[in-house]
Amino acid sequence: MPVIKINNLTKDFGDLTAVDKVTLSIDKGQLFGLLGPNGSGKTTMIKMLTGQIKPTNGTAEILDIDVLNNPIKVRTKVGIIPEQETPPSFLTAEEYLEFVGSIRKISNIKKLSEQWFKLLDFEDQKNALCKDLSRGTRQKLMVAQAFLHEPQIAFIDEPLINLDPIIQRTLKDFLLDYIKKGNTVFFSTHVLEIAEEICTQIGIIDKGKLLHNGPITELKNKKQHLEDFFLKLVKEG
Amino acid sequence: MAFEILKIMIKEEWRLHTSLFGNRMFAFFPLMIGISAFIASMFLPNIQTIMTTQQMLQSANYIFILFGVTIGSFGLTGKEILNRRFGQASLIAYSSRSLPVSERTIFLNFLIKDIIYYVILWILPITFGLVFATLFIEINTISILLVCGTLILSFLIGLSIVFFLSTIYAHSIKLLIVFLTIGLVVFLVLINFYNIGITTLLLPYSMYYNPSLSKFFLIMFLIFTPSTISLIFLKVDYPEKKRQYKNSLMDLSYKFKFSQHSYYIAKDFLDLKRSEGGLGKIIFSFLFPIGLTWLFLYIFLELIPTVKAIMIFAVFLGIVSASIYNILTAFDTFNPYMFLPVKVSTIIKSKITSYLIVSIFSLLILVLATISLNQLEWFIPALFSFVTISVYSLSMTIYFAGLHPTILFYNSKIFAQYICTVSPILFVFTIVSILDPFIMLASPVLLIPASFVLKKSYKKWDKWKPLSI
């Protein structure tokens, strides 16, 4: 049963077509990786699917909610980790999670925050101002805020880029466990090893066009490396 | 090298603004200021019937000092002003991190660039507007040019002195109090014991009528010495250790539980408290100009004793008070909310509530001013006038600039629209306040269109793609 339905989705920025007539559907319980070179349209895609920017054309439904008409409702249901971590500067890490908890009306926020501080190993940073946190710690904070309300779908833009190998492993395990529970992840990356390791379905996008969409097992069955497949596809355009 | 940095910073500032609303809209901004100055100048002969030229010139010099004062608190905000203006992505403002350029060099260039921008965007257009008006009214062009020269000097004195005071504040509040006390004592001694008139102390004005080399050097001293000292002692160091705070968001938001936006308001107050300068920002951006206006009112009372000073003060206070909204929005772009289920209008509404809470300061100032001017009989009309003008101009600010007044008002079209909707009201309020203050009791009628405009603003900004800054 598809929980993400995308039909002919297009985004133009002036003369540039960032996303070009993309049609795609993702079933419940998938860990979908959108792969592509820098500037291929991955972030624009996530922003459109979460109602942060309006598409020029096409439609998208998340959990049967029309994104174009109900962006706030979509953002209530899903969790989002943006590409650039931007927690407000003058709140502490703990206050920020409580702030997000208040917006999302989460009742047991203290307990949930503690769990995330522990899981991502940054309890010692919880009283530091967000602006003083390292990039990696801010990324951890953004991961925590996205999953606080236990969303059914998580949109993650370059999820592991600033994290150390230990936390990367923790987060990969968390995501695998998360989809096992019937939730769905849509993440974008250009780090192919990560995608190959954890994704169940992959899409390859370049210059706004979706060049490939299918289960990762297709490649594994053909004993084809994702890197070779990706490079061939992108070169052929 | 230093000149190169300045050149690139000027380009960067230009591109920052033009990337947001296009070359033309930004380039027209000074033109619009010039046209406004021209139109205002056409009324000079009429104003001359109630004020002498000396009084007008004196007032203009005060206004330009005030202008310098409002933008001069660089020392206070130091790094933060760079942060806010350029963002973390800026290559120039942060080039001391990766290139062999000191923070001080960067900031000196930033200061010069800002002065150049303010002169180009405001002072030169005003000068051209005034000079052009002399073609149509009987005022000598040369004197207007000299007047503009004195106004630039007044602006730079105001800017330099506040830069100095705010730098001291950034180091120590106690030291600032000592400096202010010494300044006040010297001022009172000069006025009372040496019989030096306040106009003599207003050096650029005084030089216009009695030019002398010693006055010129004294003015240069007043401009360059405080700025140089401030640059030497400027606090722009990046903190080496992380600041830790006890969790206080929920406790604070409990205090604002009367509002459905309590946690946003609590966040606003924590932003104000914890950002560099803290409450000092309010002092220098708001209370200081108000304090100076208060001082000027005493001078106006001497010049035009018939003026109902508290009424004029209330109108001015209402406009300056609306600038608190600019401070509140300066720390909060919409970016951190874009991935949360939050509407732009929700943030605007929370800012309005924060604004209303901080406005208690303004109300207190109005009460103090009324008592001090001994004009209690006009307090109620002054209060009505203050509340109405403040809410009205705030609603217009929100309609035209949403969460980004400090940036969008440099769009000539937006600024022109704001001026066209606020200045007629300001003009009428000022005239009516002078003629019969009690008519101002009817002023809250304006709150009806203001609330209508606010409702329209919420819809407008919810539809609009937030600025990515």
Interface residues (C-beta under 8 A of the other chain):
Chain A: T50 Q52 I53 K54 I72 K73 R75 T76 I80 I81 P82 T86 P87 P88 S89 F90 L91 T92 E94 E95 E98 F99 V100 S102 I103 R104 Q125 N127 A128 L129 D132 L133 A146
Chain B: P239 K242 R243 Q244 Y245 K246 N247 S248 L249 M250 S253 Y263 K267 L270 D271 K273 R274 S275 F331 D332 N335 P336 M338 F339 L340 P341 V342 K343 K465
